[in-house]
Amino acid sequence: MPTHAPTVADLDEKALLARIFPRLGQPNALLGPGDDAAVIASPDGRTAISIDTLVQDADFRLVWPSGYRTSGYDVGWKCAAQNLSDINAMGGVATSLVVSLTLPGSTAVSWVEDLADGLAAAIRTLTAGTGPCSVVGGDLGRGREIVVTAAVTGNLQGRAPVLRSGARPGDQLAHAGALGLAAGGLAALESSLAYAQMDEALLALAAAQCRPRPPLLQGPGAAAAGATAMLDISDGLVRDAGRIARASGVAIDLDPALLAPRAARLQREAQLLGAEALDWVLGGGEDHGLLASFPAGTVLPEGFLPVGTVHDGEGVTYGGEAPRTSGWDHFAG
């Protein structure tokens, strides 16, 4: 047996899985881990499904320029959050995840155990009140960098899914959840300001980037309230509003009077980091909040605040003008 802290290379697959499974809790499945596939229930005859990936040095750094060291717990939490959010954006509730881990042999076993703990904690915390959900299976592989991929299934609870393509001229546009916090956290983690010297406000932003908290009760609430279109904001308010606009064949105008106050609340932290808070609000997306359109006159469901309006035309404007930022694109220079 090794005398150093064990790494993935010190264990075989069976032994590593034995470290992971007990941390994930009882699977919410008709048949859970141990066979070639899990078997899950489909309560209303349909299953919503989505998939997302976190790649080392593309989606997270093991050590950030600020000195912060990403824990396995952070990556597990974020993996769960971004996948659960996709089901939320359809108006459904998540029911299960399958997770694939690609790990270098040098990865500490304790880091992987931490990842399993973060997955389980995020699912337990974020889905509270929405129904049972758990990891029901997955895969292990070896590679040069850490890659965590999860596929999530969801229950639409007898309702039609809320698509991106239903917004109509005259609709009001509303948002639920945090906006700009995760982008501020990314700026803090990437900065030369030492993490150990950050004040409480900057630490809160960093936490929003590492462990986002999507508003999972609000997706089904929006669907029940008659949302005409909806998505989760993963790549920035402007870019994702543009996705609704394109899919629906409409124009969207974001209202500065409604969004500038949100930026003002982040301006001190932005100045400390040499950034503009409005860029975080308009271009930051990893809070995984919800953007939805509702018919004019609809009383917005709990948790939603107005941010703009839907019109004839195409594209996205901010107070009638071209926005100052376009948001995140994985393949743009």
N, C-alpha and C positions, 0 to 999 in steps of 0.2 A: 504493500500500500504506500502511496506517496506520503512524504513527510510534510510537503508544502500544502497550501490550500488547494483542494482538488480543482482541476479544470475539466472541461468537457472531454478532452483527450484522455483523461484518466478513467473514464467510465465507458461502458458500452451503452447502446441505445436503451436496452431494457432497464439498466440501472438508472439512467438519466430520467427516463419516463417515470420510474418509481419515485423519483424526487419531486416530479411535477404534479402528477395526478392528484395526490392527497391534498394539495394546496388549492385545487380548483373547485372543491366541493362536489356535492352530489349532482350528476348531470341531469338536466331537464330534458330527457329523451326517452323514447320507448326502448332504445338500445344505445348505450353510450360507448366510451372508448374500449378497445380490445379486439374489435373485428375490423374488417376491411372498410366498413362504412357505418356511420351512425344511422339510426332510424328515428325520425322526429314526427310529431303529430302535425297535421295540417287542419286546424279546427274549422275553417270555413271553406276548405277545398282549394284554397290558393295559398301560395307561399311567396312572399317578397324576399328577394335575395340580393346581396351586394357583396363587394370584396374590396379590400384596401390593403396597402402595403406601406411599411416603414423600412427604409433602407439607411444603414449607417453611412454617415457623411453626406447624405442627400436630404434625409428627413430629420436626423438628429446627429449630434456629435457625442462621442463618448467623453471627450473633454472639450469644453467650450473655451473660446478666447478669454472669457471672464474668469476661468478657472473652475467653473461648475462641472462636476462629474455626473453625467447622466446615469441614473440607477436603472437596474432592470425594472424596478417598480414603476418608474416614469414611463418606460417604453411599453410595459404591459398595460398601464392605465390608458395611455394615449391610443394604443391599438384598439382597445375596447371602445373608447369614447368615439373615435372617428367612424367606426363601423356601426355602432348603435345609432349614431346620428343619421346615417343614411336611411335606415328604416323609419326613424322619426320623421324625416322629411317627406316620406310618402303617406304620412298619417297613420302609420302602423306602430306596433310594439314589437321589439326584438324578442326572439324566443330561444335562439341558440347560436353559437359560434363554433367554427372549426378553425384551428390555428396551425400554420406552418412556420417552423423555426429553422432558419439556416444559421449555423453557428461556426465560427472558427474554433479549432481545437483548443486555442489558448483562452477561450472564454471561461471565466470562473463559474463553477457550478453554483455558487451562492448568488451570482448575478442572474442566472437562469431561474433559480428558485424565487428570487425577488420579482422577476418578470411574471411568473405564475401568480404570485401574491398580488401584484398590481392589476393583472387581468381580473382576478376574482373580486378584488376590492372595488374596482370601477364598475363591474357589472352589478354587484350587490348594491352599491351606493347610488349609481345613476339610474338604475331601473326600479328603484324603490317606488312602489305605487303603480307600476305598469304591468306587473305580472312576472312569473318566473322566467329566468333566462340563465344559461350557463354555457361553458365550453363543453362540447360533446365529443370532440375528437380532434385529430390533426395529423401533423407529420413532422419528422425531424430530419435534417440534412446537414452536411458539412460544407462550408464554403469559406471564401476569403474575408467576408465581412458579415456582420449581423444583418439579417433580413427577417422581418416579422410580417407575415401576411395572414389576414383573417377574412373568412367569409362568414357573413351573418345572415340568418333567416329571420323573417318576421311574420306576424299575424296582422292582417288588415281588419280584423274584427267585424267582418260583414259589410264594411264600407268600400266604396270605390277608392282606389289609390289617388292621391292628389298629385297631379303631374305638373311639369313645368309649362305646359302648353295651353293652360286654361285662362290666363289673364286676359281681361277685356278692357278696352278704353272706358274710363270712368271708374275703374276699380281703385281702391286705396291700397297702398303698399305698406306693409308693417313688418316689424322685426321682433323676435324674441331671443333672449339670451344676452351674453356679453358681446361687445363690439369694440375691437381695437386692442383688447387686453393682451391677447396672445401675440399680436404683432409687436406690441411694446415689450413683451417678454423676450421675443426673439432678438430685438435690438439690444436689450440688456445683456442677454447671454453672449451675444456676438461682440459686445463692447470691450474696451480695454479697462473698464472699471471693474475692479476685483469683486467677485461675487461676495466674498467675506466682508466687504465694506459697504455693501448695498443697504439702503434703508428699507423700512418695512414696505413702502409703496413699490419700490423696484423689485423686492423679493416677491410681492404678490403678483406682479406682472410676469416674472420668471415662472412662477407656479402655474399661471394661466397658460403659458406655452407648453410646459412639461406635462401638466395634468388638466386638460380642458374639461369643462363641465357643461356639456350640451343640455339644453332644456327638454328632456325627454317626455315630460308630461304635456308639453305644448303642441307637439305634432298631432296627436289624436284630438286634442282640443280644437286645433285649427280646422281639422277635417270635419269635426262635428259642427263647427260654426259656419261651414260653407266656404272654406278657402277655395279659390278658383285655380290657384297655382302655388307651388311651394318648392323650395329646395333648401339644403343646408349650405351655409356659407363656409366653404372650405378654401376658396382662393381669393376672397375679398369681396366686399359689398358691390363694388362697381362691376367686376368681372362676372359675378354670379347673377346680379340683376340683369346683365347683358344676356345671360343664358335664358332667363325667363323671357326677356324681350324677343330674342330670336325664335325661341320655340313657340311663342304665342303670336308672333307677327305684330308686335306692338312697340311703342316707345315708353320708356320709363324715365321720369324726372325725380331725382332725389332732392329733398328739400333742405337747403342749408339751415333754415330756422330750426329744423328738428334735429339735425345732425351736428351742427357746430357746437351746441352745448355739451354733447358727448365728448367731442374733441377737447373742449376747454377744460374738462375735468382731468384730462391726461396731459395737459400742456406742460406742467412743471416737470414731470418725468421725461417727457420728450425733450425739453430743453437741456436737461442734465445729460442726455444721450446724444445731443446734437441732431435731433430729428424733429419732424413736424407731426403733431398729434393727429391732425386731419388726415395725413397719409395713412396712419394706423387704422383710423376709423373707416376710410374709404377703400383701402387696399389690403388690410389684414384679414385673414379668414379663419385661422385655426382655432378660434373660439367655438366653431361649429354651432353658431346660432342659426335660427330659422328666418328665412325671408319668404313672405307669403303675400298674396294679393287676395282682397276680399271685395265683394260688391259694395258699391257706395252706400253709405248709411248703415252698414253692418256694425253692430257693437262688437268691437274687437275682443277676442277671447282673452282670458287672463294671461298675463305675461307678455302680450304683444303691445308695441308702441308704434305709432305711425312714423314712417320715414320718407314717404313720397307718394306719387300718383302715377297711374297708367293712362297713356294717351294714344291716339292714332299716330302712326309713323314707325320709326325704327331707332334702335340704339338707346344709349343711356346718357342722360345729362345730369348736371348738378346745378340746380338753380337756373336751368335753361342753357348752361354753358358746358363745354367739354370738360369732363372731370380731370383733375390734376394727376391722377394715378389710374392705372388700368388693372392693378391686382397682380396675382401670382400666376405664372405660367411655367410648368416644369421644364419645358424645352426651349424657352426663350433665352437669349444670351444674357 
